[in-house]
Amino acid sequence: MLNIQFPRAVGAWLHRLAGHDEAPAETVDTVMRWPPSPSRVLVSAERHAYKSIARALALEHPKGFLLAHVPLHKLVRVPRHQSYREWLSRTALLTVDFALCDEHGYVRAVVVLPEADDQPRHVQRRERLMRVLSATDLPITLWNRAWQNEETPELLRSTLFPGVQGAGFYTDRPQPQQSQQSQQQPQQPQQPQQPQPH
């Protein structure tokens, strides 16, 4: 009786002999298959923006932190009564170019750099990012590359941190001190009282 499985077995053996047989995904070593190497994190435009933003942040939060390429899910919190997994599936690929944080690690403002291209998927992703950020009431600044040459740190600070914060807001920046000049001015010596005539 002819074994109809024999030709199939021979074909599989020849396929493996030729090196076309791939190992199961769970047995493939990640490092061996995808050898890693260091990469550049910030391109030229991002490096120039980082330096300018860092100087402005130091005026508002001297002990603050400037973070680059921060995932959106690290910047915001959402209620857990809905599926958090579904929310992550919608926002996992969204990142903020720069997050400006105070000394306690809380984000106080974000900066978004303009896209180099206008591909539809990039535009849709950016619109989704801006929609989520707008709902947080965080100051959002669309970076202008001309600022790195023209804007002073003081002007850029007012752009990144607009408006007056509420009463419950705390910051690590130096608080305005009362004028010490009046306190340090020497007091006028008191005139001796004239003796009253008897």
Order of alpha helices (4+ residues) and beta strands (2+ residues): alpha-alpha-alpha-beta-alpha-alpha-beta-beta-alpha-beta-alpha-alpha-alpha
